[in-house]
Amino acid sequence: MAKYYVFLILVVMMFSGNLIVGKAVSDLPPITVAFIRNVIAFLVIMPFGLRQFRQNYDIFRRDWKPLLGFALTGITTFNVLIYLSLNYTTSTNAGIVEATTPVFALIVGYIFLKERLSARQLTGVGLSFIGAVWVLIEGSVDRLLALQINPGDLTMLLAMIVWAFYSLFLKQHNHKYPIYGAMFAMIGLGALLMIPVVTVEWLFVKPSMDWFSGSSLLGLLYLGIFPSVIALYFWNAAVQNLGPSLSSVFLNLLPVFTTIGAMIFLGENVSLAQVAGGVVVVAGVLIATNVRLSMFKRKKEAKSVRRDESA
């Protein structure tokens, strides 16, 4: 089970890259960016997923509603809301709102899955959230108090709620499908669902071939391959095995990796306060996940004992 924690760390790294690269293509219309990354992702997953989809077509046809739920939440609505929010809010505000994801995951998991977390795990969630905020405000309480709520913040908040429900749907239904076939179906559905929305956007913003040249093309390729396919695969596998609540704790690492990436690729300076906040985030994640690792170890030992007794 430890490999799923590695998956989650890789997911956060790719998601942080999504924020950095997203800045590089911020001159493109937000819905168009989400649509193009879906189309690229669909083409990338097709060689792996089309065969599984055909072989298990009866399963996909019978249980199509969860697939539609995946597409509506994690593939379309979430991505559109993210890119839309960044047109109206600062990256600092958006990052702070995104750090609330574990809170919504806990609420959704508690209500619909009856998940229970121990006091130690809740402490870890709280610490990682505080550390994430500390990184984003660079240790300045005045900077936190100066933040203003705007439509972009509310849009970002809605995106986090949508992601929490996407993770819930994964936990409930993802086991029904072969993983590559399911990704092929949900990404394809997502692209189809976005066609009417992106068409409306193109009526106001005329499409241009400049969108597919130079750094913009490279940025779109990154968005369509890494966060849209590879990270999605890792996230789906982790949520299926660890649950949405625990998996979402790792998203508090996002500000840490984003800060490191900005320092390396954008030449931004990192303060001591941000480093301290990053340490708190990592400590919180370790506290929250240590209990679950211990549970897996005990379960494995119990199964081993039962096998020995039956022998």
Secondary structure per residue as TSV (DSSP state, phi and psi in degrees):
chain	resnum	aa	ss	phi	psi
A	1	M	-	360.0	-19.3
A	2	A	H	-60.7	-26.9
A	3	K	H	-63.4	-26.9
A	4	Y	H	-71.8	-26.0
A	5	Y	H	-70.6	-36.3
A	6	V	H	-65.1	-41.1
A	7	F	H	-55.4	-45.1
A	8	L	H	-66.3	-37.4
A	9	I	H	-64.3	-41.3
A	10	L	H	-65.3	-37.0
A	11	V	H	-59.3	-46.8
A	12	V	H	-64.3	-38.7
A	13	M	H	-61.3	-43.4
A	14	M	H	-70.6	-35.9
A	15	F	H	-66.4	-37.0
A	16	S	H	-66.4	-37.4
A	17	G	H	-62.7	-31.9
A	18	N	H	-62.2	-40.4
A	19	L	H	-68.5	-40.8
A	20	I	H	-68.9	-47.4
A	21	V	H	-67.8	-34.2
A	22	G	H	-58.2	-32.8
A	23	K	H	-66.1	-34.4
A	24	A	H	-70.4	-24.1
A	25	V	T	-112.9	23.7
A	26	S	T	-69.2	-11.1
A	27	D	T	-79.8	-10.0
A	28	L	S	-86.3	150.9
A	29	P	-	-59.5	138.6
A	30	P	H	-63.6	-41.1
A	31	I	H	-69.5	-35.1
A	32	T	H	-63.2	-41.8
A	33	V	H	-60.3	-46.4
A	34	A	H	-63.0	-39.4
A	35	F	H	-68.0	-46.9
A	36	I	H	-64.1	-40.7
A	37	R	H	-64.2	-32.8
A	38	N	H	-68.2	-41.7
A	39	V	H	-63.5	-45.0
A	40	I	H	-61.5	-44.4
A	41	A	H	-61.1	-39.3
A	42	F	H	-62.9	-43.0
A	43	L	H	-66.7	-34.6
A	44	V	H	-70.4	-41.0
A	45	I	H	-81.4	-16.6
A	46	M	H	-55.2	-47.6
A	47	P	H	-60.7	-26.7
A	48	F	H	-92.4	-35.1
A	49	G	H	-95.7	-26.8
A	50	L	H	-62.1	-42.4
A	51	R	H	-63.9	-45.5
A	52	Q	H	-62.5	-38.6
A	53	F	H	-62.0	-44.3
A	54	R	H	-67.2	-42.6
A	55	Q	H	-65.5	-28.9
A	56	N	T	-116.7	31.7
A	57	Y	H	-58.3	-38.0
A	58	D	H	-61.0	-37.6
A	59	I	H	-66.3	-45.7
A	60	F	H	-66.0	-36.9
A	61	R	H	-70.1	-38.4
A	62	R	H	-72.9	-42.5
A	63	D	T	-111.0	61.1
A	64	W	H	-84.2	-22.3
A	65	K	H	-64.1	-45.8
A	66	P	H	-59.6	-37.1
A	67	L	H	-61.7	-40.1
A	68	L	H	-64.7	-37.9
A	69	G	H	-63.3	-42.0
A	70	F	H	-57.8	-47.2
A	71	A	I	-65.9	-41.7
A	72	L	I	-69.1	-32.9
A	73	T	I	-93.4	-72.3
A	74	G	I	-75.2	-24.7
A	75	I	I	-95.4	-42.3
A	76	T	I	-103.3	-68.2
A	77	T	I	-58.0	-46.5
A	78	F	H	-58.4	-50.6
A	79	N	H	-66.3	-40.7
A	80	V	H	-62.5	-44.0
A	81	L	H	-64.0	-38.4
A	82	I	H	-60.7	-53.4
A	83	Y	H	-68.7	-31.9
A	84	L	H	-68.2	-41.3
A	85	S	H	-64.0	-35.1
A	86	L	T	-69.3	-9.9
A	87	N	T	-81.7	-13.4
A	88	Y	T	-125.1	-9.6
A	89	T	S	-132.7	166.0
A	90	T	-	-82.3	161.5
A	91	S	H	-65.2	-30.6
A	92	T	H	-64.4	-49.8
A	93	N	H	-60.0	-44.9
A	94	A	H	-63.1	-39.9
A	95	G	H	-65.1	-39.7
A	96	I	H	-64.6	-43.2
A	97	V	H	-64.3	-40.0
A	98	E	H	-65.1	-28.3
A	99	A	T	-69.6	-8.1
A	100	T	T	-85.5	-3.4
A	101	T	H	-52.5	-46.0
A	102	P	H	-59.1	-31.6
A	103	V	H	-63.5	-48.1
A	104	F	H	-67.2	-36.3
A	105	A	H	-63.0	-40.4
A	106	L	H	-62.7	-44.7
A	107	I	H	-63.7	-48.1
A	108	V	H	-64.5	-43.8
A	109	G	I	-63.4	-37.5
A	110	Y	I	-67.4	-43.2
A	111	I	I	-73.1	-46.2
A	112	F	I	-99.9	-28.7
A	113	L	I	-109.6	-3.9
A	114	K	-	57.8	33.2
A	115	E	-	-71.2	142.7
A	116	R	-	-123.8	132.3
A	117	L	-	-113.6	143.8
A	118	S	-	-74.6	168.3
A	119	A	H	-60.9	-35.8
A	120	R	H	-66.1	-41.9
A	121	Q	H	-66.0	-41.6
A	122	L	H	-62.7	-36.9
A	123	T	H	-62.1	-42.9
A	124	G	H	-62.4	-41.4
A	125	V	H	-61.3	-45.5
A	126	G	H	-62.8	-44.2
A	127	L	H	-62.4	-44.0
A	128	S	H	-66.7	-34.3
A	129	F	H	-66.8	-46.3
A	130	I	H	-61.3	-42.6
A	131	G	H	-63.5	-38.9
A	132	A	H	-63.2	-44.6
A	133	V	H	-63.4	-41.1
A	134	W	H	-61.8	-39.7
A	135	V	H	-61.8	-44.5
A	136	L	H	-71.3	-32.7
A	137	I	H	-94.7	2.8
A	138	E	T	55.3	37.8
A	139	G	T	73.3	11.9
A	140	S	-	-105.5	111.4
A	141	V	H	-64.7	-35.5
A	142	D	H	-60.8	-37.7
A	143	R	H	-65.9	-37.8
A	144	L	H	-65.5	-44.1
A	145	L	H	-68.0	-24.3
A	146	A	T	-82.0	-9.9
A	147	L	-	-64.7	140.7
A	148	Q	-	-118.6	139.2
A	149	I	-	-78.4	130.9
A	150	N	-	-136.3	173.7
A	151	P	H	-56.0	-32.3
A	152	G	H	-65.0	-38.7
A	153	D	H	-63.0	-43.4
A	154	L	H	-66.2	-36.7
A	155	T	H	-64.9	-42.0
A	156	M	H	-64.1	-40.1
A	157	L	H	-61.0	-42.7
A	158	L	H	-63.1	-37.5
A	159	A	H	-61.7	-39.5
A	160	M	H	-67.2	-36.8
A	161	I	H	-65.1	-42.0
A	162	V	H	-61.4	-41.9
A	163	W	H	-64.9	-35.7
A	164	A	H	-62.9	-40.5
A	165	F	H	-71.5	-34.6
A	166	Y	H	-59.7	-44.7
A	167	S	H	-65.1	-35.6
A	168	L	H	-62.3	-47.2
A	169	F	H	-60.3	-38.6
A	170	L	H	-60.2	-47.6
A	171	K	H	-60.4	-36.3
A	172	Q	H	-81.7	-33.1
A	173	H	H	-126.9	-14.5
A	174	N	G	-63.5	-25.4
A	175	H	G	-67.8	-13.3
A	176	K	G	-76.1	-20.2
A	177	Y	S	-121.0	152.1
A	178	P	-	-66.7	139.3
A	179	I	H	-64.8	-42.7
A	180	Y	H	-71.2	-37.7
A	181	G	H	-64.0	-38.5
A	182	A	H	-67.2	-41.2
A	183	M	H	-65.0	-40.1
A	184	F	H	-59.2	-44.7
A	185	A	H	-69.2	-46.4
A	186	M	H	-71.3	-37.8
A	187	I	H	-69.2	-40.4
A	188	G	H	-62.5	-45.0
A	189	L	H	-61.5	-40.8
A	190	G	H	-60.2	-43.6
A	191	A	H	-63.9	-41.6
A	192	L	H	-64.0	-42.2
A	193	L	H	-65.7	-25.9
A	194	M	H	-85.2	-13.2
A	195	I	H	-57.0	-47.5
A	196	P	H	-62.7	-38.1
A	197	V	H	-69.1	-45.2
A	198	V	H	-69.6	-29.1
A	199	T	H	-63.6	-42.3
A	200	V	H	-62.6	-41.5
A	201	E	H	-62.2	-40.1
A	202	W	H	-68.6	-20.9
A	203	L	H	-67.8	-27.1
A	204	F	H	-99.0	-33.1
A	205	V	S	-119.7	107.4
A	206	K	-	-66.2	131.8
A	207	P	-	-60.2	147.8
A	208	S	-	-138.4	144.0
A	209	M	G	-68.0	-16.6
A	210	D	G	-63.0	-20.6
A	211	W	G	-64.9	-22.9
A	212	F	G	-113.1	30.0
A	213	S	S	-123.6	150.3
A	214	G	H	58.4	-135.6
A	215	S	H	-65.5	-28.9
A	216	S	H	-62.8	-42.8
A	217	L	H	-65.0	-44.3
A	218	L	H	-61.6	-41.3
A	219	G	H	-62.8	-43.6
A	220	L	H	-65.4	-36.7
A	221	L	H	-64.3	-41.5
A	222	Y	H	-60.8	-47.8
A	223	L	H	-61.8	-36.1
A	224	G	H	-78.8	-19.8
A	225	I	H	-102.6	-52.4
A	226	F	I	-81.3	-64.9
A	227	P	I	-69.8	-26.2
A	228	S	I	-86.2	-28.7
A	229	V	I	-116.8	-60.5
A	230	I	I	-66.0	-49.4
A	231	A	H	-65.4	-36.8
A	232	L	H	-62.6	-41.8
A	233	Y	H	-61.3	-48.7
A	234	F	H	-62.6	-42.8
A	235	W	H	-64.0	-46.2
A	236	N	H	-59.6	-42.4
A	237	A	H	-66.0	-40.9
A	238	A	H	-67.6	-45.0
A	239	V	H	-63.3	-38.9
A	240	Q	H	-61.3	-33.9
A	241	N	H	-100.3	-27.4
A	242	L	H	-109.2	-20.0
A	243	G	-	95.1	155.5
A	244	P	H	-68.7	-34.1
A	245	S	H	-64.6	-53.1
A	246	L	H	-68.0	-40.6
A	247	S	H	-60.3	-39.0
A	248	S	H	-67.2	-22.9
A	249	V	H	-57.2	-34.9
A	250	F	G	-65.8	-21.2
A	251	L	G	-66.7	-16.2
A	252	N	G	-69.9	-13.6
A	253	L	G	-78.2	-10.7
A	254	L	H	-56.5	-46.9
A	255	P	H	-61.6	-31.9
A	256	V	H	-65.8	-51.6
A	257	F	H	-67.2	-34.9
A	258	T	H	-64.8	-41.3
A	259	T	H	-63.7	-43.1
A	260	I	H	-62.7	-43.7
A	261	G	H	-63.7	-41.0
A	262	A	H	-64.8	-35.9
A	263	M	H	-67.5	-41.8
A	264	I	H	-76.5	-46.9
A	265	F	H	-96.0	-25.7
A	266	L	S	-109.9	-3.6
A	267	G	-	72.3	21.8
A	268	E	-	-80.0	148.2
A	269	N	-	-82.4	148.5
A	270	V	-	-117.5	128.4
A	271	S	-	-87.2	164.4
A	272	L	H	-62.6	-35.7
A	273	A	H	-62.4	-37.9
A	274	Q	H	-68.3	-38.4
A	275	V	H	-63.0	-43.7
A	276	A	H	-61.9	-42.1
A	277	G	H	-63.0	-38.5
A	278	G	H	-63.0	-38.3
A	279	V	H	-62.5	-41.6
A	280	V	H	-64.1	-41.3
A	281	V	H	-60.0	-49.4
A	282	V	H	-61.6	-41.2
A	283	A	H	-62.3	-42.1
A	284	G	H	-62.8	-42.8
A	285	V	H	-63.9	-41.4
A	286	L	H	-63.6	-40.8
A	287	I	H	-64.3	-44.6
A	288	A	H	-66.8	-36.1
A	289	T	H	-88.5	-20.5
A	290	N	H	-62.4	-38.4
A	291	V	H	-64.0	-43.9
A	292	R	H	-66.8	-37.1
A	293	L	H	-62.3	-39.7
A	294	S	H	-64.5	-37.8
A	295	M	H	-63.2	-43.5
A	296	F	H	-62.3	-39.6
A	297	K	H	-64.3	-42.6
A	298	R	H	-65.2	-40.0
A	299	K	H	-63.8	-41.2
A	300	K	H	-64.2	-41.9
A	301	E	H	-64.7	-38.6
A	302	A	H	-64.4	-41.8
A	303	K	H	-63.5	-38.5
A	304	S	H	-64.4	-40.0
A	305	V	H	-64.5	-42.4
A	306	R	H	-64.5	-38.6
A	307	R	H	-64.4	-41.1
A	308	D	H	-64.1	-39.4
A	309	E	H	-69.0	-38.3
A	310	S	H	-69.4	-29.0
A	311	A	-	-71.7	360.0
